[in-house]
């Protein structure tokens, strides 16, 4: 076992031979958009993301379904499964089975297996002093999904955020594989600061984030100003807020957005300063056009995240 239950990481990794290890992960959730097909796409992209974050390539997947047969027509389930299958095909992943149950609430996701070389496994731990932090997708999907549920998001905004969440992290992972990466995770339910806290704790280092450089969907800033924050943002802040220090003058909405739970968010990559600009250039050229260098690893304050 290379990565197991001894620490919280994005997936488990089991060594098969000197040049092959299996990455295993599972993820499913309730609908966050109304369109069944796009829900399937987003749920599949979200589940596949953990494999990319570990430095691997997803190979096979199994569907996980909870479906309310007495409340919904089976055509809805067919559309969800079609969306998931199309996303798996896009990722080059073979669907090998699955399991479904009758449930009072609709749920869908995947159990995914990927391959990685045992010496190329990426984890959340491993950041080094002076490293730069690169984020490959903008933040704000949780806030916008809350606005969608409230009926306040425009059609254009809904389409924009749906396509963002359905975008695979495959291209970003392909670029990342060309560089010596020290640590990586994907930004999902714990928000940027929650997942970054997992990378920082136990390292003896701190992180400074430059708020002006963090990509945030402008619509999310607008909706957050209306108070449209998901409950998860408050839970994330309660859990990890003690690790975060806020410089004076920061917009009070920013911490909420940085704790905003993301669905199928981007990769958060820790790389040496000497390679950071080349990584960023490669990401931008490979469809991850909103990637940004958002901060760096520092000696002090230890195991804290400072927002400037």
Order of alpha helices (4+ residues) and beta strands (2+ residues): beta-beta-alpha-beta-alpha-beta-beta-beta-alpha-alpha-alpha-beta-alpha-beta-alpha-alpha-beta-alpha-beta-alpha-beta-beta
